[in-house]
Amino acid sequence: ALSHSNLAMVLDAQTERDKAVKELEQSITLRKKLVESCPEIHHYRSELTGSYNNLALALTEMAKLERAEKLHLEALKIRRQLVVDCPGDADYQRDVALSCNNLGMVFQHMGAFPRAEKLFQEAADLYQKLVEACPDVPTYRSEWTASRSNLAALYNEMSQLDRAERLLLALLPERMKQSREAPAGPAARTYEAGKAVS
C-alpha cells in the first residue's frame, strides 16, 4: 500500500494525475483490507485516511470535486472516530483539522462558501487548541496560520474585504515570527506521513 502511495506522489509531481489516481485507488484497496483484517490497529485506519486525503487532493486538482468531497468526508468521519478512540493523540486531532481544511477547500472551489467557512473555522479552532497544548511544535503554529489565511482568502472571495483584512492583520505578527524561524530554502509542496502539506 505504501509503495502505491509513494508511486502516486511521484506521478502526481510529474502531473501524470490519471496514473497517480490509479495508484492511490490501489493503495486504498490494500489499506481497506488491512483495516478489515485488523480493525483494532488505529494506525491502519489513519493510513487509510491519508490515502483518501491524497486521492481527494489529486481529484480536486483535476476538478473532480464531487468525488473529492466524498473522499474527504469519509476521511473526516474516520479521523473523528480516531480522536474518540485515542483522545490523547495530538496527531489524530491534527488530522481532523487537516481534513476540515481540505474539505473546506473543496467547498470553496464549489462555491459553497458557508460550508467552506464553517470547516475553515473548525480547522483553525482545532489548530489553536493544538498550539495551546503544544506551543513548541512549529508545525501546529504554521498550520494554524495557514488555516486562518484560508479563511481570509475565502472572505476575500466572498467580497467581505473588511473581515479578510482584519484576519490577515491579526496574523501578521505570527507570520513574521514564522518567517524569521523558518529554514532558508525554496517553498515546495511536500508530503508528510501520507498527507500532502503545502
N, C-alpha and C positions, 0 to 999 in steps of 0.2 A: 504493500500500500504506500509506504514511504517513497519507494522508487518511482511509482506512478506520479505521486505529488511532486517530487523533485523534477522529474522529466517535464511535467506540465509547466512548472515555473520557468524552465529553460525555454520551452516552446513559446510560452507567453511573452517572455522577454524578446524573443525573435519575431514577435507578432504573428506567430502561427497559432492563432487562437482556436481554430476548429480542432486541431490536433491536441492542443492543451486541454480543451473541454473533454475530449475522449479520454485522455489520461486521468483527469480529475474524476470523471464518472467511474473509471476502473478503480480508482482509489476509494471512492465512496462505497462501491460494491464490496470491496475487500474489508473495509473498516466496518461496514454494517454486519458482516459475518462475524468479525471479532467481537462486536458488541453483543450480538445474539448468543455467541458461544460463551462469553464471559461478562454478563451484564453487571457483575459486582465490581469490575475493574473500571474505576472512574476515568482513568487516563484514556481508555479506548473510546469512551464517549466524547471526551474532549478532542481527541484527534479526529474523530468523525466530524465534529462541528468545524474544525479547522478546514477540512476538505470541503464541507458545504460552503464555508465562507469564501474560500479561494475560487470555487466554481462560480459562486454568485458574483464575485468581483469580475471574473472573466466575462460572464454573461452581461453584466452591466456595461462593460466596455464595448460589447457587441450590440448594445441597445435591446437586449432581450430581457426587458425589465420585469415582466410578469413572472417569468421563471426565476429570475434572481430574487425577487420578493419572496417567493415560496421557499427557496433555499435558506434565505436569511431568517425567515420566520421559524423554520424547522430548527436551525442552529440556535436561535434565541430561546426557543422552548426547551431544548436540551440543556443549554447553558444555565438557564434559570433553575432547572432541576438540579444541576450540579452544585449550584450555590446552596440550595436547600440541603442537599446530601452532604456537602462539605463546607459548612458555614465559615470556617476559619481560613479557608484557602483564598488568598487575595487574587491569585491568578484566575480563578473561576469568576470572581467578581469583575475583574478587568475584562474577561472575555464577554460578559454580559454587556458591559459598556461598549466594547468594540462592536458587538452585534447591533446594539441600538444605533450607534453611529453609522454603521454601514447600511442598515435598513433605512435610516433617515436619508442617506444619500440617494438611495433608490427612489424613495418617495419624492425627494426634491426633483430628481430627473423626470418623474412622472407628473410633476406639477401639483402633487398632493401636499401642499405646504403646511397645513395644520398638523398632519400626521408626521411630517418630517420635523417640524418644530418640537413636537412632544418627545420624539425619540432623541433629538439632539440635546434637549434639556435633560432628559433622563440620563443620557451618557455623561453629560457634564456633571450632573449631581453625583453619579456613581464615582467618576474620577475624582471629584472633590473629596469624597469620603476616603478614597484610597490615599490621596495626598495627605489628608489629615492624619490617617492611621500610619502612614509610612512616608514621612516628609523627606527622607533621604533617598528615595527611589526616583531618579530623574525621569524615567520612562513615564511614571504616573503624571508627573508635572507637565511633561510635553504633550501627552495625550489629553490631559485636561484642557490645556490651552488650545490644542487643535480642535477639540470638540466645541469649545466656546467660539473659535474662529469659524467653524462650520455654521454655527447658529447665526453669527453675524453675517456671513455670506448669504444665508437664507433670508435674513431680514432685508439685506440689500436687494436681493432678487424680488422680494415682495414689495419693494419700494417703501420700506419702513426704515428710511435712512437714519433718522434720529436714534432708533434702537440699535442699529448696526454701529453707528459711530460711538455711542456710549459704551457698548460692549467692547469694541476694539480699543478705545481709550483706556478702559479698565484693564485690559490685557497687556497693554504696552509695557508696564514695568516688568511683568513676568517674562514677556518675550525678550526684552533687552537682557534680563538676567540669564535666560537660556542661551542667547547668542554669545554671551561672554563665556559661558561654561562649556559650550559645545566644542568638540574637537574640530579642527580645521579639516576641510575636505569637501568634495562635491556632494551635493544633496542628491540622493537617489532613492528609488523605490527599493525597499528591502523586504525580505520575507523572514519572519521570526516565528519559530515554533508552529509552522503550518499556517500562519496568518500573514496576509500581506499588510505591511505597515508603510504608510507614506511619510 
